[in-house]
Amino acid sequence: MSAKIILKKAREKSLLRRHPWVFSNGIEQVEGQPQQGETVEVYAKDGRWLGRGAYSPKSQIRVRIWTFEQTETVDQAMFERRIARAQAGREHVIEQGGLTGYRLIAGESDGLPGITVDRFENVLVCQLLSAGAEYQREAFINALRSQFPELTIYERSDVDVRKKEGLEPTQGLLHGELPAQPMTFMENGLKLLVDVVSGHKTGAYIDQRDNRAIAASYVKGKRVLNCFSYTGGFGTYALRAGAAEVINADVSAPALALAQQTAEINQLDLSKLSNVEADVFKLLRQYRDSGEQFDVIVLDPPKFADNKAQLVGACRGYKDINMVAMQCIKPGGVLLTYSCSGLMDAPLFQKIVADAALDAGRDGQIVQKLTQAADHPIGCAYPEGFYLKGLVVRVW
């Protein structure tokens, strides 16, 4: 008999809209003694059944809903259905971009809270980030193997967010044989490199795929500075699109080595490429103070805010780098600037960029608004799935 979670009066509204989270402060009582990650039944105060989800006693998100269908059992078959639907929903994106690297599972937006799966060639890289995902580990991995029997499965659940769920970080091979790293995958006709063992998150930022292509449309014959370049995705696209010069700047020497290797395997003009190992905040100031100017600057920094307490500091960080970047752009040049902080909403990010232009003493015009690639969908009932915001700003 499953444990019951009974909500406080009028706290069922979000679940009736199919939002998948139940917060601890919305719970009236817990009937039974559910273990961490165990499946529980969620009821409204008036006795209505609302959903079936995973119990997480150490998280503010106390229950993550697996299903809103009372007849649906949480088991391997359910996971197989979710995985099959997710793959079907991405087929058009895969075909359009000739992709061998894409996001297969985007957590709550694919009805699988706390689970991320990226595919690179014949390797599935998964992150099990919630108590429920960990509890259902065997059923989910078996479902993945059932749907993709030929593929290798590698886990990258080595992230701090697991600690909020009372889980230890973990990483390793779950099934099959892992090819030598780094490995290549195809994206819009380019070979990109990914190291699924030691790279950031699952190894590559495939959510920026569409934005890399858009950035490339601004760079022909231009001098381009790619800040926080990681393995040089934006720079690689810019070289192919005919940029006169590309500078990748990042604090990581191994990432820059992959950026150089990526340009080589795509047979791009290496004489136009420089990889600069530097603290981007300091480097931008050095460029500004020495009078260096660029036609196009890409700002794709890491997440500055993991929680609400960090948001004020994050705003300062974003404003600072955008201000200095604008001071390094030739009049009429372009800034492509991004925030991947989910807590930073789009209007706030736009305001920060506007304030940065003001402080830089420059006029800015937003000519495009950008978001995450189509294989990172946003569930209609789960607006939190929208996290990547980008602006193309013409700077005068």
C-alpha positions as CSV (number, residue, x, y, z in Angstrom):
1,M,0.0,0.0,0.0
2,S,1.6,3.3,-1.1
3,A,2.0,6.1,1.3
4,K,-0.4,9.1,0.9
5,I,0.5,12.7,0.7
6,I,-2.4,15.0,1.6
7,L,-2.2,18.6,0.5
8,K,-3.4,21.6,2.4
9,K,-6.6,23.2,1.4
10,A,-6.5,24.9,-2.1
11,R,-2.9,23.8,-2.7
12,E,-3.9,21.4,-5.5
13,K,-4.3,24.0,-8.2
14,S,-0.8,23.6,-9.6
15,L,-1.2,19.8,-9.9
16,L,-4.6,20.3,-11.6
17,R,-2.6,22.3,-14.2
18,R,-0.2,19.3,-14.3
19,H,2.8,21.1,-12.8
20,P,4.9,18.2,-11.5
21,W,6.2,19.6,-8.2
22,V,4.7,19.5,-4.7
23,F,6.5,21.7,-2.2
24,S,7.0,20.8,1.4
25,N,5.0,23.8,2.6
26,G,1.9,22.7,0.7
27,I,1.6,19.4,2.5
28,E,-1.0,18.9,5.3
29,Q,0.0,15.4,6.3
30,V,1.9,12.2,5.2
31,E,0.1,8.9,5.8
32,G,2.6,6.0,6.0
33,Q,6.3,6.1,6.1
34,P,7.6,6.6,2.6
35,Q,11.3,6.0,2.0
36,Q,13.5,8.4,0.0
37,G,12.5,8.2,-3.7
38,E,9.5,5.9,-3.0
39,T,6.4,6.3,-5.1
40,V,3.5,8.0,-3.2
41,E,-0.1,8.9,-4.0
42,V,-1.0,12.6,-3.8
43,Y,-4.4,13.7,-2.7
44,A,-6.2,17.0,-2.4
45,K,-7.6,18.0,1.1
46,D,-11.1,17.0,-0.1
47,G,-9.9,13.5,-1.0
48,R,-9.4,13.8,-4.8
49,W,-6.6,11.8,-6.2
50,L,-4.1,14.2,-8.0
51,G,-1.0,12.2,-9.0
52,R,1.6,9.6,-8.3
53,G,5.1,10.7,-7.7
54,A,8.5,10.3,-6.0
55,Y,8.9,11.3,-2.3
56,S,12.0,13.3,-1.4
57,P,12.1,14.0,2.3
58,K,15.3,16.1,2.2
59,S,14.2,18.5,-0.6
60,Q,12.0,21.5,-0.6
61,I,10.4,19.9,-3.7
62,R,8.9,17.1,-1.5
63,V,7.2,15.2,-4.4
64,R,7.9,15.1,-8.1
65,I,5.0,13.7,-10.1
66,W,5.7,10.7,-12.4
67,T,2.1,10.4,-13.7
68,F,-1.2,12.2,-13.6
69,E,-3.1,9.1,-14.8
70,Q,-4.5,7.0,-12.0
71,T,-4.3,3.8,-14.0
72,E,-0.6,4.3,-15.0
73,T,1.9,2.3,-12.9
74,V,5.4,3.6,-12.3
75,D,7.5,0.8,-13.8
76,Q,9.8,0.0,-16.6
77,A,7.0,0.0,-19.1
78,M,6.1,3.6,-18.2
79,F,9.7,4.7,-18.6
80,E,9.8,2.9,-22.0
81,R,6.8,4.8,-23.1
82,R,8.2,8.2,-22.0
83,I,11.6,7.5,-23.7
84,A,9.9,6.4,-27.0
85,R,7.7,9.5,-27.0
86,A,10.8,11.7,-26.3
87,Q,12.7,10.2,-29.2
88,A,9.7,10.5,-31.5
89,G,9.3,14.2,-30.6
90,R,12.9,14.9,-31.6
91,E,13.0,13.0,-34.9
92,H,12.4,16.2,-37.0
93,V,15.2,18.1,-35.2
94,I,17.6,15.2,-35.7
95,E,16.8,15.0,-39.4
96,Q,16.9,18.7,-40.0
97,G,20.3,19.2,-38.4
98,G,21.9,15.9,-39.4
99,L,22.4,15.4,-35.6
100,T,24.3,12.6,-33.9
101,G,24.3,14.6,-30.7
102,Y,21.1,15.7,-29.1
103,R,19.1,15.8,-25.8
104,L,16.9,12.7,-25.6
105,I,15.4,13.4,-22.2
106,A,14.8,16.9,-20.7
107,G,13.6,16.1,-17.2
108,E,10.2,17.3,-16.2
109,S,9.4,18.6,-19.7
110,D,9.5,15.0,-20.9
111,G,7.5,13.7,-18.0
112,L,10.7,12.3,-16.3
113,P,11.5,14.6,-13.3
114,G,15.1,14.7,-12.3
115,I,16.4,12.8,-15.4
116,T,18.5,14.1,-18.2
117,V,19.8,12.0,-21.1
118,D,22.0,13.3,-23.9
119,R,23.0,11.1,-26.9
120,F,26.4,11.4,-28.6
121,E,26.7,9.0,-31.5
122,N,26.3,5.6,-29.8
123,V,26.7,6.7,-26.2
124,L,23.8,7.8,-24.0
125,V,25.0,10.0,-21.1
126,C,22.5,10.1,-18.3
127,Q,22.1,12.2,-15.1
128,L,19.8,10.9,-12.3
129,L,19.4,14.0,-10.2
130,S,16.4,13.4,-7.9
131,A,15.6,11.0,-5.2
132,G,12.9,9.4,-7.4
133,A,15.3,9.0,-10.3
134,E,17.8,7.3,-8.1
135,Y,15.1,5.0,-6.6
136,Q,13.9,4.0,-10.1
137,R,17.4,3.7,-11.4
138,E,17.1,0.0,-12.3
139,A,13.8,0.4,-14.1
140,F,14.9,3.5,-16.0
141,I,18.2,2.1,-17.1
142,N,16.6,-1.2,-18.2
143,A,14.0,0.9,-20.1
144,L,16.9,2.8,-21.9
145,R,18.5,-0.5,-22.8
146,S,15.2,-1.9,-24.1
147,Q,14.7,1.2,-26.3
148,F,18.3,1.4,-27.4
149,P,19.8,-2.0,-27.1
150,E,22.9,-1.3,-29.1
151,L,24.0,1.9,-27.2
152,T,26.5,2.4,-24.4
153,I,25.1,4.1,-21.3
154,Y,27.4,6.3,-19.2
155,E,26.3,8.1,-16.0
156,R,27.3,11.7,-15.1
157,S,25.4,12.2,-11.9
158,D,28.4,13.9,-10.4
159,V,26.7,17.2,-9.6
160,D,26.0,19.1,-6.4
161,V,22.2,19.2,-7.0
162,R,22.0,15.6,-5.9
163,K,23.1,16.7,-2.4
164,K,19.9,18.7,-2.1
165,E,18.1,15.4,-2.5
166,G,20.2,13.6,0.1
167,L,22.2,11.8,-2.6
168,E,25.9,11.4,-3.2
169,P,27.4,12.4,-6.6
170,T,28.2,9.3,-8.8
171,Q,29.7,8.7,-12.2
172,G,30.6,5.6,-14.3
173,L,29.9,3.2,-17.1
174,L,26.4,1.5,-16.7
175,H,26.2,-0.6,-19.9
176,G,28.3,-1.4,-22.9
177,E,31.8,-0.1,-23.9
178,L,32.8,3.5,-23.9
179,P,34.8,4.6,-26.9
180,A,38.1,6.5,-26.4
181,Q,37.5,10.1,-25.3
182,P,37.1,12.7,-26.7
183,M,34.7,11.5,-29.3
184,T,33.0,13.3,-32.2
185,F,29.4,14.0,-33.0
186,M,27.7,15.7,-35.9
187,E,25.8,19.0,-35.7
188,N,24.7,21.0,-38.7
189,G,27.5,19.6,-40.9
190,L,30.3,20.1,-38.4
191,K,32.2,17.5,-36.4
192,L,32.2,18.6,-32.7
193,L,34.3,17.0,-29.9
194,V,32.9,15.8,-26.6
195,D,34.5,14.2,-23.6
196,V,31.7,12.5,-21.8
197,V,33.9,11.5,-18.9
198,S,35.5,14.7,-17.9
199,G,33.6,17.4,-19.8
200,H,31.1,19.8,-18.2
201,K,27.8,18.3,-17.3
202,T,27.2,15.6,-19.9
203,G,30.2,16.8,-21.9
204,A,28.8,19.3,-24.4
205,Y,26.4,22.3,-24.5
206,I,24.1,21.1,-27.2
207,D,21.4,23.5,-26.0
208,Q,23.3,26.3,-27.9
209,R,23.2,24.5,-31.3
210,D,20.7,26.8,-32.9
211,N,22.3,29.9,-31.4
212,R,25.7,28.9,-32.8
213,A,24.1,28.8,-36.3
214,I,22.5,32.2,-35.7
215,A,25.8,33.7,-34.5
216,A,27.5,32.5,-37.6
217,S,25.2,34.7,-39.7
218,Y,26.8,37.8,-38.2
219,V,30.5,37.0,-38.6
220,K,31.6,36.9,-42.3
221,G,34.7,39.0,-42.7
222,K,34.5,40.0,-39.0
223,R,36.8,39.9,-36.0
224,V,35.1,37.6,-33.4
225,L,35.8,37.2,-29.7
226,N,34.2,34.1,-28.2
227,C,34.1,34.5,-24.4
228,F,33.7,31.5,-22.0
229,S,34.3,29.5,-25.2
230,Y,34.6,26.0,-23.5
231,T,35.4,23.7,-26.4
232,G,34.9,26.4,-29.0
233,G,31.5,25.7,-30.5
234,F,30.7,29.3,-31.4
235,G,34.2,29.8,-32.7
236,T,34.1,26.7,-34.9
237,Y,30.8,27.9,-36.5
238,A,32.3,31.4,-37.0
239,L,35.4,30.0,-38.7
240,R,33.3,28.0,-41.1
241,A,31.1,31.0,-41.8
242,G,34.1,33.1,-43.0
243,A,35.1,35.2,-40.0
244,A,38.4,37.1,-40.5
245,E,39.6,36.3,-37.0
246,V,38.3,34.2,-34.1
247,I,39.6,34.3,-30.6
248,N,38.3,31.6,-28.2
249,A,38.8,32.7,-24.5
250,D,38.4,30.4,-21.6
251,V,40.0,29.6,-18.3
252,S,40.3,25.9,-19.1
253,A,43.4,24.7,-21.1
254,P,41.9,21.2,-21.8
255,A,38.7,22.8,-23.2
256,L,40.8,25.1,-25.5
257,A,42.8,22.1,-26.6
258,L,39.6,20.5,-27.8
259,A,38.6,23.8,-29.5
260,Q,41.9,23.7,-31.5
261,Q,41.4,20.0,-32.3
262,T,37.8,20.7,-33.4
263,A,39.0,23.4,-35.9
264,E,41.6,20.9,-37.2
265,I,39.2,18.0,-37.8
266,N,36.9,20.3,-39.7
267,Q,39.8,21.5,-41.9
268,L,39.2,25.1,-41.0
269,D,41.7,27.9,-41.5
270,L,43.8,27.7,-38.3
271,S,45.7,30.9,-39.2
272,K,42.5,32.8,-38.3
273,L,42.1,31.1,-34.9
274,S,43.6,31.9,-31.5
275,N,42.9,30.2,-28.2
276,V,43.5,32.3,-25.2
277,E,43.7,30.7,-21.7
278,A,42.5,33.5,-19.4
279,D,40.0,34.7,-16.8
280,V,37.4,36.3,-19.1
281,F,36.5,39.0,-16.7
282,K,40.1,40.2,-16.5
283,L,40.7,39.6,-20.2
284,L,37.8,41.8,-21.3
285,R,39.1,44.7,-19.1
286,Q,42.6,44.2,-20.6
287,Y,41.2,44.4,-24.1
288,R,39.1,47.5,-23.2
289,D,42.0,49.3,-21.5
290,S,44.4,48.6,-24.4
291,G,41.8,49.8,-27.0
292,E,41.2,46.4,-28.6
293,Q,38.0,46.3,-30.7
294,F,35.9,43.5,-32.1
295,D,33.1,43.3,-34.6
296,V,31.3,40.5,-32.8
297,I,31.5,39.3,-29.2
298,V,29.9,36.1,-27.9
299,L,29.2,36.0,-24.1
300,D,28.1,32.6,-22.9
301,P,29.1,32.5,-19.2
302,P,28.5,29.7,-16.8
303,K,25.4,29.8,-14.5
304,F,25.9,32.6,-12.0
305,A,22.9,31.7,-9.8
306,D,22.1,28.3,-8.4
307,N,19.6,29.6,-5.9
308,K,17.6,32.8,-5.2
309,A,20.2,34.0,-2.6
310,Q,22.8,34.2,-5.4
311,L,20.6,36.1,-7.8
312,V,21.6,39.7,-6.8
313,G,25.3,38.8,-7.2
314,A,24.5,37.1,-10.5
315,C,22.8,40.3,-11.8
316,R,26.0,42.2,-10.9
317,G,28.1,39.7,-12.7
318,Y,26.0,39.7,-15.9
319,K,25.9,43.5,-15.9
320,D,29.6,43.8,-15.5
321,I,30.7,41.5,-18.3
322,N,28.1,42.9,-20.7
323,M,29.1,46.5,-19.9
324,V,32.8,45.8,-20.5
325,A,32.1,43.7,-23.6
326,M,30.1,46.5,-25.1
327,Q,33.0,48.8,-24.6
328,C,35.1,46.5,-26.7
329,I,32.7,46.4,-29.7
330,K,33.2,48.6,-32.7
331,P,30.2,50.9,-33.4
332,G,27.6,48.9,-35.3
333,G,29.1,45.7,-34.1
334,V,27.1,42.8,-32.5
335,L,27.0,41.3,-29.0
336,L,25.5,37.9,-28.6
337,T,24.9,37.5,-24.9
338,Y,23.3,34.6,-23.0
339,S,22.2,33.6,-19.5
340,C,21.6,29.9,-18.6
341,S,20.5,30.7,-15.1
342,G,16.9,29.4,-14.8
343,L,16.3,31.9,-11.9
344,M,17.1,34.8,-14.2
345,D,13.9,35.4,-16.1
346,A,13.9,37.0,-19.6
347,P,12.6,40.5,-18.7
348,L,15.3,40.7,-15.9
349,F,18.1,39.6,-18.2
350,Q,16.9,42.2,-20.8
351,K,16.9,44.9,-18.2
352,I,20.5,44.0,-17.1
353,V,21.7,44.2,-20.6
354,A,20.0,47.5,-21.1
355,D,21.6,48.8,-17.8
356,A,25.0,47.5,-19.1
357,A,24.6,49.5,-22.3
358,L,23.8,52.6,-20.3
359,D,26.8,52.2,-18.0
360,A,29.0,51.4,-21.0
361,G,28.0,54.7,-22.6
362,R,26.7,52.9,-25.7
363,D,23.4,52.6,-27.5
364,G,22.1,49.1,-27.9
365,Q,19.4,47.7,-30.1
366,I,18.0,44.2,-29.5
367,V,17.7,42.6,-33.0
368,Q,16.9,39.0,-32.0
369,K,15.8,37.1,-28.9
370,L,17.2,33.6,-28.6
371,T,16.4,30.5,-26.6
372,Q,17.5,26.8,-26.1
373,A,17.5,24.4,-29.0
374,A,14.3,22.5,-30.0
375,D,15.5,19.2,-28.4
376,H,15.3,21.0,-25.0
377,P,11.6,21.5,-25.0
378,I,9.6,23.5,-22.4
379,G,6.6,21.6,-21.0
380,C,3.5,23.8,-21.2
381,A,2.8,23.0,-17.6
382,Y,6.4,23.5,-16.6
383,P,7.6,27.0,-17.4
384,E,10.8,26.3,-15.3
385,G,11.9,24.3,-18.3
386,F,12.8,27.6,-20.0
387,Y,16.3,28.5,-18.8
388,L,18.5,29.6,-21.7
389,K,17.9,33.2,-22.8
390,G,19.9,35.1,-25.4
391,L,19.9,38.5,-27.0
392,V,21.6,39.7,-30.2
393,V,22.4,43.4,-29.5
394,R,23.6,45.8,-32.1
395,V,25.9,48.2,-30.3
396,W,26.5,51.8,-31.4
